[in-house]
Amino acid sequence: MKKISVFIASVILMCLASSSFSQHITTTTQGFSGSIYHTGGNLGIGTTSPLYKLDVRGGVSIQGKNPISSVNGFYNALQFKGLTHAAIVYNPGESNELMFGFNSNGSFYWGTGQKNTRNPNSYVMYLTSTEGNLGIRGKLTAAEVNIKVGGWADYVFKPTYRLLSIPELEQYISKHQRLPEVPSEEEVAEKGVSVGEMNVILLKKVEELTLYVIELQKQINELKQNKTIE
């Protein structure tokens, strides 16, 4: 860490000493050696013609951290400051441009650039504070999804559970055009479906249906028995 600090300090001093003319310095500072080019207010490492304030041609390795830590004490190795939004961009301005963006409103975005030929200027994955934690525009492919829910529907099989009678169920369906507790078509169109909650509801309906079938079988057996007696 000390070596890196000394190296960065030497770069800054070189920049301050020469802000208006080209300069090429070969440095060897406490184990670091290489060529640094300073021209037109731009600093180049590995290039004689830097196009940006810092233009690095080659790999970048960061060891150490900035003074202010992040969430849960995570080390802050790279930071953006003073902007309402910023992004890490892959191949900017090219047909395969991709980005990972940050916004001061607390949102994150993964998306494509304006000139992306497949899906221009669109974000396909996002984290927001208004639409939920994680959003995906399009399909999600996964080998397995584990959804944690607050409870399960096995209480249907407890003796204290009150199962609607068939006439009550028929009356409800006739009035609402759906099963009890199942969201309506309008609700689903407006709010979508909670997968975990919907799975619990569907399981509950299957278990209720199982109880109806058991009761129906009892009635069939009773009818058969009465017929045999006659």
Beta strands, then each sheet from edge to edge (+ up, - down):
strand 1: 23-29
strand 2: 32-39
strand 3: 42-45
strand 4: 54-56
strand 5: 85-90
strand 6: 98-103
strand 7: 108-112
strand 8: 123-127
strand 9: 135-136
sheet 1: 1+ 2- 3+ 4+
sheet 2: 5+ 6- 7+ 8- 9+
end
